[in-house]
Amino acid sequence: MQLSGKTILISGSGSGLGAATAQRLLAQGANVVGLDLAADPAWVPVWNGPENWQGRYMHAQADVTQESSVQHVVQEGVAKFGRLSGVVCCAGILHGERVLGPSGLASLDAFRRVIDVNLVGTIQVVRAAVQAIAQGEPQEPDQEQGVVVMTSSIAAFDGQIGQCAYSASKGAIAAMTLPMAREFARFGIRVVSIAPGVFQTPMMQAASQKVRGPLLDASVFPKRFGLPEEFASMVQSVLENSMLNGTIIRLDGAMRM
């Protein structure tokens, strides 16, 4: 896919991985429909992007767990920019709790919330976007209509103690990748999941040094946390490389938690 002039929906575009991805794709000439719980993303008024980027960015406040809200954003994006060519799902939350902890059993409500946002929220955004992407015209040379990029995590494979809810949500995203790719192939739509390691996002920056320290120690090379811009660069590669399909890409600097 050539990004210039294409329209991409990004959930979680207000900060972290989603914000970096929005900026990267705008810099490549794409139109971006941003979806986030935040009404006014902090990066929007200060980002020094291409001269015409503001005319190519539409932000919508929405909850990924609300079906009608997500569908409305997709409809608005199509009305503003025309056909939708891709979706990048970055919205998510983090929760750590032992199933059998020192103060008792883990909260089922907290477990359901993580699954609802990370997993159900992802499929909610994907299904609304794919419906719109499938209505477009196939593009040469491969008759490709669009790309779905989902965010899994290395916690899907290397989950730590206390990560049952988070690992379950991200493992399910990884597991959905190939079935979706096979199903959407008839529409010319590729599906890829990225499984990042530990990245410098607001979610991780809010964690204590007690949490961050061992994770940094587990890094192999480079000996640091990933940068959101590096995630965004991988998203661009996925969108542009038509042979990437039905796979989960670990982006973790060889970290094994």
C-alpha positions in Angstrom: 0.0 0.0 0.0 1.2 3.5 -0.9 0.3 5.7 2.1 0.0 9.0 0.4 -3.7 9.9 0.0 -4.9 6.8 1.9 -7.2 7.1 5.0 -6.3 5.1 8.1 -8.3 4.7 11.3 -6.3 4.7 14.5 -7.8 3.8 17.9 -5.9 5.1 20.9 -4.6 8.0 18.9 -4.5 10.4 21.8 -1.2 9.3 23.3 1.6 6.7 23.3 1.8 4.2 20.4 -1.4 5.5 18.7 -0.2 9.1 18.8 3.2 8.2 17.3 1.5 6.2 14.6 -0.8 9.0 13.7 2.1 11.4 13.4 4.1 8.9 11.3 1.3 8.2 8.8 0.4 11.9 8.5 4.1 12.6 7.7 3.8 10.1 4.9 0.8 11.9 3.4 -2.0 9.7 4.7 -5.3 10.9 6.1 -5.8 9.8 9.7 -9.1 9.3 11.6 -8.2 9.3 15.3 -10.3 7.7 17.9 -9.7 8.1 21.6 -11.3 8.6 24.9 -9.5 11.9 25.2 -11.4 14.8 23.6 -8.4 16.9 22.9 -5.1 14.9 22.5 -2.2 16.9 23.9 0.0 16.3 20.8 -2.3 17.8 18.3 -1.7 21.6 19.0 2.0 21.2 19.4 3.1 18.7 16.7 5.2 20.2 14.0 4.2 18.1 11.1 3.8 18.7 7.4 2.3 22.1 6.5 -1.1 20.6 5.5 -1.4 17.9 8.2 -4.3 19.4 10.1 -6.5 19.2 7.0 -5.7 15.5 6.9 -6.4 14.7 10.6 -9.9 14.1 12.1 -10.2 13.4 15.8 -13.2 11.8 17.4 -13.8 11.1 21.1 -15.2 7.6 21.4 -15.1 4.5 23.6 -13.9 1.4 21.8 -16.3 -0.7 23.9 -19.3 1.1 22.5 -20.4 -0.4 19.1 -22.5 2.6 17.9 -19.8 5.1 18.9 -17.2 3.3 16.9 -19.4 2.8 13.9 -20.3 6.5 14.0 -16.6 7.5 13.9 -15.9 5.3 10.9 -18.9 6.8 9.1 -17.7 10.3 9.8 -14.2 9.4 8.6 -15.5 8.0 5.3 -17.7 11.0 4.8 -14.8 13.4 5.3 -12.0 11.6 3.5 -13.6 9.0 1.2 -12.8 5.3 1.3 -11.0 3.8 4.3 -7.9 1.8 3.5 -6.7 0.6 6.9 -7.1 0.4 10.6 -4.5 0.4 13.4 -5.8 -0.7 16.9 -3.7 0.8 19.7 -6.3 1.5 22.4 -5.7 -0.6 25.5 -5.3 -0.7 29.3 -2.9 -2.4 31.6 -3.9 -4.3 34.8 -1.8 -6.3 37.2 -3.2 -8.6 39.9 -2.5 -12.1 41.2 -5.4 -14.5 40.8 -4.8 -15.6 44.4 -3.2 -12.6 46.0 -2.2 -11.7 49.6 -5.5 -9.9 50.1 -7.7 -12.5 48.5 -9.0 -13.4 45.0 -8.5 -11.2 42.0 -11.4 -9.0 40.9 -13.5 -10.4 38.2 -14.8 -7.0 37.4 -11.2 -5.8 36.7 -10.5 -8.9 34.6 -13.7 -8.3 32.5 -12.7 -4.6 32.0 -9.3 -5.6 30.6 -10.9 -8.1 28.2 -13.6 -5.6 27.3 -11.2 -2.8 26.4 -8.2 -4.7 25.0 -10.0 -7.6 23.2 -13.6 -6.7 22.6 -12.6 -3.1 21.9 -10.1 -4.3 19.2 -12.7 -6.5 17.4 -15.2 -3.7 17.7 -12.9 -1.3 15.8 -11.8 -4.0 13.3 -15.3 -5.1 12.3 -16.5 -1.5 11.8 -13.4 -0.6 9.8 -13.3 -3.8 7.7 -16.9 -3.2 6.7 -15.9 0.1 5.3 -12.6 -1.1 3.7 -14.4 -3.9 1.9 -16.6 -1.4 0.1 -13.6 0.2 -1.6 -12.1 -0.5 -5.0 -9.2 -3.0 -5.2 -5.8 -1.4 -5.8 -3.1 -2.6 -8.2 -0.9 -4.6 -8.4 -2.4 -7.2 -6.0 -6.0 -6.1 -5.8 -5.4 -5.1 -2.2 -8.2 -3.1 -0.6 -6.7 -2.5 2.9 -4.8 -3.6 6.0 -5.7 -4.4 9.6 -3.0 -3.9 12.2 -3.7 -5.0 15.7 -1.6 -4.5 18.9 -0.8 -7.7 20.8 2.1 -7.9 23.3 5.0 -10.1 24.3 2.9 -10.7 27.4 0.8 -12.9 25.1 3.8 -15.4 25.1 5.9 -14.4 28.1 3.2 -13.4 30.6 4.5 -12.6 34.1 2.9 -13.3 37.5 -0.1 -10.9 37.9 -0.6 -10.6 34.1 -3.4 -13.1 33.6 -6.0 -10.6 32.4 -3.6 -8.6 30.2 -1.9 -11.7 28.8 -5.3 -13.3 28.0 -6.5 -10.2 26.2 -3.3 -9.9 24.1 -3.0 -13.6 23.5 -6.5 -13.6 22.1 -5.5 -10.8 19.7 -2.5 -12.9 18.5 -4.8 -15.9 18.1 -7.3 -13.9 16.0 -4.7 -12.8 13.5 -4.5 -15.8 11.2 -8.2 -16.6 11.1 -8.9 -13.0 10.2 -6.3 -13.0 7.5 -7.8 -16.1 6.0 -11.4 -14.7 6.2 -10.6 -11.2 4.8 -8.4 -12.5 2.0 -11.4 -12.6 -0.4 -11.7 -8.8 0.1 -8.0 -8.2 -0.5 -7.5 -7.2 3.2 -4.3 -8.2 5.0 -4.2 -8.7 8.8 -1.0 -8.4 11.0 -0.5 -8.1 14.7 2.5 -6.4 16.3 3.6 -7.7 19.7 5.6 -4.9 21.3 7.9 -5.4 24.3 8.1 -2.6 26.9 7.7 0.8 25.3 8.0 4.3 26.8 4.3 5.1 26.8 2.3 7.1 29.4 1.0 3.8 30.7 4.6 2.5 31.4 5.9 5.9 32.6 3.3 5.8 35.3 4.7 2.5 36.7 7.0 2.5 39.7 10.7 2.0 39.5 10.1 -1.4 41.2 8.1 -2.4 38.1 10.3 -0.7 35.5 13.7 -1.8 36.9 13.4 -5.6 36.4 11.9 -5.1 32.9 14.8 -2.9 31.9 17.2 -5.6 33.3 15.4 -8.2 31.0 16.2 -6.1 27.9 18.8 -7.7 25.7 19.7 -5.2 23.1 19.2 -2.3 22.9 19.3 -2.0 26.7 16.3 0.3 26.9 12.6 0.5 26.5 11.2 0.9 23.0 10.2 4.3 21.6 6.7 4.9 20.3 8.3 6.1 17.1 9.8 2.7 16.6 6.4 1.1 16.9 5.0 3.6 14.4 7.8 2.8 12.0 6.9 -0.9 12.1 3.2 0.0 11.4 4.3 1.8 8.3 6.3 -1.2 7.2 3.3 -3.5 7.7 1.1 -1.2 5.7 3.5 -0.8 2.8 4.8 -4.5 2.6 2.1 -6.6 0.9 3.8 -9.9 1.8 3.2 -9.3 5.5 -0.1 -11.1 6.3 -1.5 -13.4 8.9 1.5 -13.1 11.3 2.5 -11.7 14.7 5.7 -9.6 14.7 7.6 -9.3 18.0 9.0 -5.9 18.4 10.9 -6.3 21.7 14.7 -6.1 21.3 15.0 -9.8 22.2 13.3 -9.3 25.6 11.9 -12.4 27.2 10.0 -11.5 30.4 
